[in-house]
Amino acid sequence: DEEILLLAMKDMNVAKLTSDDTPLFNGIVQDLFPGVETPVLNYGDLQTAIETQLTADNLQRVPVIITKIIQLYETKNSRHSVMIVGDTGSGKSVVWRTLKFA
């Protein structure tokens, strides 16, 4: 039960955090759930489709972008709407377009 709660908390929050806030969130979660490991979900088929689509679009398969695409997928599965924000050139369009066609 703790693993499910921990996974739900991370699914709902990690994608919204900045890179500076993620370690702080992880520290709080470890304090709340000592000794509980977060289950790792396997997105093998999705990741393969993402990599194939990135290659088809003549884009590099950068691990950070692949992670962001999977986070968008997870967020879309748990929320009714999503707003993608970020600096110009940060990959927002690449993320949603790649997920759309993957």
C-alpha positions in Angstrom: 0.0 0.0 0.0 2.8 2.4 0.8 4.4 1.7 -2.6 1.1 2.6 -4.4 0.8 5.8 -2.4 4.4 6.7 -3.0 4.0 6.1 -6.8 0.8 8.2 -6.9 2.5 11.1 -5.1 5.5 11.0 -7.5 3.2 10.7 -10.6 1.2 13.7 -9.6 4.1 16.0 -8.6 7.5 15.2 -10.1 6.6 16.4 -13.6 5.6 19.8 -12.2 8.8 20.3 -10.2 11.8 22.2 -11.3 15.2 20.5 -11.4 16.1 22.3 -8.2 13.0 21.2 -6.4 13.1 17.5 -7.4 15.8 16.6 -4.8 14.0 18.4 -2.1 10.7 16.5 -2.9 12.6 13.2 -3.0 14.1 14.0 0.4 10.7 14.7 1.9 9.3 11.5 0.4 12.1 9.5 1.8 11.5 11.0 5.2 7.7 10.2 5.0 8.3 6.6 3.7 11.6 5.4 5.1 12.8 2.2 3.5 10.1 2.1 0.8 11.5 1.9 -2.7 9.5 3.5 -5.5 8.4 0.8 -8.0 9.9 1.4 -11.4 7.4 1.2 -14.2 8.5 -0.4 -17.5 7.5 1.7 -20.5 9.5 -0.4 -23.0 7.0 -0.3 -25.8 6.3 3.4 -25.3 10.0 4.2 -25.1 10.7 2.3 -28.3 7.9 4.1 -30.1 9.2 7.5 -28.8 12.8 6.7 -29.9 11.5 5.6 -33.3 9.5 8.8 -33.7 12.4 11.0 -32.7 14.6 9.3 -35.2 11.9 9.7 -37.9 11.7 13.4 -37.1 15.5 13.7 -37.4 15.9 14.5 -33.7 18.5 13.3 -31.2 17.3 10.7 -28.7 18.3 12.7 -25.6 17.4 10.9 -22.3 16.0 14.1 -20.7 13.5 14.6 -23.6 12.5 10.9 -23.5 11.9 11.3 -19.7 9.8 14.4 -20.3 7.7 12.7 -22.9 7.0 9.8 -20.6 6.2 12.2 -17.8 3.7 13.9 -20.1 2.2 10.5 -20.9 1.9 9.7 -17.2 0.4 13.2 -16.5 -2.2 12.8 -19.3 -3.3 9.5 -17.8 -4.0 11.1 -14.5 -5.3 14.6 -15.3 -8.0 16.1 -17.5 -5.9 18.8 -18.9 -2.2 19.8 -19.1 -0.4 23.0 -19.7 3.2 22.8 -20.9 5.3 25.8 -20.0 9.0 26.6 -20.4 11.6 28.7 -22.0 11.9 29.1 -25.7 13.8 26.1 -27.2 13.3 23.9 -24.1 11.6 21.2 -26.1 7.9 21.8 -25.3 6.8 21.2 -28.9 9.0 18.3 -29.4 7.6 16.6 -26.3 3.9 16.9 -27.2 4.4 16.2 -30.9 6.5 13.2 -30.3 4.0 11.7 -27.8 1.2 12.5 -30.3 2.7 10.4 -33.1 4.5 7.8 -31.0 
